[in-house]
Amino acid sequence: MRLLAKAGAGLLSAHARAVTPCLWRGKYFSSGKEPVENQPVTPILRHLMYKIKSTGPITVAEYMKEVLTNPAKGYYVHRDMLGEKGDFITSPEISQIFGELLGIWFISEWMATGKTAAFQLVELGPGRGTLAGDILRVFSQLGSVLKNCDISIHLVEVSQKLSEIQALTLTEEKVPLERSDGSPVYMKGVSKSGIPISWYRDLRDVPKGYSFYLAHEFFDVLPVHKFQKTPQGWREVFIDIDPQVSDKLRFVLAPCATPAEAFIQHDETRDHVEVCPDAGVIIQELSQRIALTGGAALIADYGHDGTKTDTFRGFCGHKLHDVLIAPGTADLTADVDFSYLRRMAQEKVASLGPIKQQTFLKNMGIDVRLKVLLDKSDEPSLRQQLLQGYDMLMNPKKMGERFNFFALLPHQRLHGGSHQSNSRQSKPSPTPVAGFSELVWQ
Ligand code: SAH
């Protein structure tokens, strides 16, 4: 707990953050169903209808990908959808404590693995940059611990709009951003504390090297294929034009088996399954990198361990939104299947979790941190925000049990020693991984 106490001593100051009755994407919503005739024909709908007319029905994965990240009109590409005025709110936007504890997690892992001379912090889907900002503030506050460590930040982001907002949040305005549209590193800047930041569209373009990877509410927006068990066997769900209603889409089942069926486990007992191959590719890349160069990945999202069925849903203005209506105007998401992520790691690395957000944050010392901040703030409205934020993050009926933490680590991190170690020598016993057990400061 010393690290927390230390972070609390110099720090801060509670930062004002919105905790009005916004809702998050973990299914806490009122019905947002509108009559079809009131829904506009969006540019993405027009584009998809044209595509379906030319080449036939499309998979749910193709639909999700087009709707969310089409470079011209995708939902994520040109707007800021986060926060009270947007469509959903996330933990880092609710409370500064969330990012601070994650910052401490990375420092604690860095220390447990021998304090390398340098590390990269790589965030996938950084939203407004709020989480990275809170982590960087902790890194600054703990500068004496991290001194002589060469840190760089690498952000993987497809949204032009959000990358601009991230730059505003994180960089020192006096140092101009470097832009290079055609290059894999499409923007470069320097953080307020002097740390270099680079932006990429694809994880594969991030330099390899000792890295900590972070993905918060990222995997749930990756495209899923959906399959339904029928008396004839598994059939993939497709999206087609509704012949009864003009400008309307509908779900249909493939008349015969499709190649994507290979994703279904032979012993699958559910009658409806969602599979996210893009998540599998990213997990394989992360696992290879971590196995090769060390570090860790921390993944936090809502999801399940291979038990849920139909979780594909849309959010608009903090309400549930029909996924097929006015595509491009609402967020689309599906719960993350952590059992699939674990399988995709292919034992190249060890995995921990998923564990509930409430347990993870408790283990990281959220109660101590809250107390430090409350003791330091006299302003009643700020104290109220801190308490409301804590409740949103921790209450099992709110985000506490809906969100999960999952980590990928080199095998030797959990079992001690290294691949090279002589088996006759006694292995040093590894420190427990913070969050997944109580934070212990060595
Ligand atoms: N992590 C943030 C934002 C979550 S929203 C938070 O918790 O507040 C999802 C984020 O992933 C957005 O920044 C979105 O633009 C980004 N994103 C969506 N699809 C992506 C993709 N295929 N590659 C990289 N980033 C993506």
Boltz pocket constraint, residues with backbone or C-beta under 6 A from the ligand:
constraints:
  - pocket:
      binder: B
      contacts: [[A, 68], [A, 69], [A, 76], [A, 82], [A, 90], [A, 91], [A, 92], [A, 93], [A, 124], [A, 125], [A, 126], [A, 127], [A, 128], [A, 131], [A, 156], [A, 157], [A, 158], [A, 159], [A, 162], [A, 201], [A, 215], [A, 216], [A, 217], [A, 218], [A, 221], [A, 222]]
      max_distance: 6.0
